[in-house]
Amino acid sequence: QDLHARALIDAADAASDSAQKVAALADAAHLHRTALDDAPGAIELYGRVLEASDVEPSVALAAAHSLNELLADAGQQEERLTVLERLASLERSSAVTVQDRQRARALTKRKTSA
């Protein structure tokens, strides 16, 4: 598992495509957290995911949730505050997207029943 995680990190560092880089970092972070039981390594990698300039909101949201849990377990409250602020922002954006989809469905239903 350690070699797999290292290969993912190397792939992320070498990737020119941002989406591939973020995906590799997220996978490596998950491995560090679960298979390797390496919370500090996972914290660093999830942080890199969140620092990516054009990370998909759903990936950022998952990374922020994981990072929040890890920081809480580690007692790193100052760092956790920053993540919680980012998490709140991401969840507001996600809620807006859900609301937009619900409105679109409602409009479609009205049009088809009219």
N, C-alpha and C positions, 0 to 999 in steps of 0.2 A: 504493500500500500504506500509505503514511503517513497519508493521509486516512481510509482504512478503519480503521486502528488507532485514530486519534483519535476517529472516530465510535463505535467500540466502547467506548472509555474514557468518552466523554460519555454513552453509553447506560447504562453501568454506574453512573456517578455519579448519573444521574437515575432509575434503577430503584428501585421500591419493593419489588419482589419479590426476595428474597435469592438465589434460584436463578438468576434472570435476570442479576442483578448479577455473580455469580460466573462464570457462563458467559461473559459479555461480557469480563470481566477476563482469564479464562483464554485466550480467543481472541485478545485484544489482546496478551497476553504471548507467545503462540506467534508471532504476526506479528512482534513486536519481535525475538524470538530468531532467527527463520528469515529472513523476507523482508527485514526492515530491518537485520539484523545489528547490533542495538542491545542488547548484553548488559546495560548498566546499566538501560535501560528495562524489559527483560524481568525483571530481578532485582526491580525495584520492583513490577512488576505481579504476578509470582508471589507476592511477599510479601503483597500485598493479598489475593490469593486465600486464602492460608493464614490470614490474620487474620480472615476472615469467620467469623461466629459459628456458622453452621449449614451449612458447606460439606459436600457429600456426601463420604464417605470416599474414594471412587474418584477424585474430582476433586482432593481434597487430596493424595492419594498421587501422582498424576501431576504436580501442581504442585511437590510437595516433591522429587521425583526431578529434575525440570528445574532447579529452583532450586539443588539440591545440585551438579549438574554445572556450572552457570554460576558459582557461588561458588568451586568448585574451580578452574575455568579462570582466574578473576579473582584467585586467591590470597587470598580473604577467609576465612581459616580460622576466626576467631571466630564470624562470622555462620553459617558452614557447620556448626559444632558444634550450634548451636541447631536448624538445619534437620535435621541427622542425628538429633537426639533426637526431633524430631517425626516424622520418617520411621520411626524404630524403633517408636514408639507406633502409628502408622498401620498399619504392616506387621503388628504383633501383632494389632491389631483385625481386619485383613483375613484373617489366618491363622485366627483364631477363626471367622470367618464361613465360610471354606472348610471348616473341620473340621465345623462345624454342618451344612452342606449334605451333606457326605460321610456323616455319621452318619444324616441323614434319608434319604438314598438307600439306605443299608444296611438301615435299619429297614423301608423300603418293600419292598425286595427280600425280606427275611425274611417279611414279612406276605403277600406275593403268592405265595411259594413254599410257604408253610405250608398 
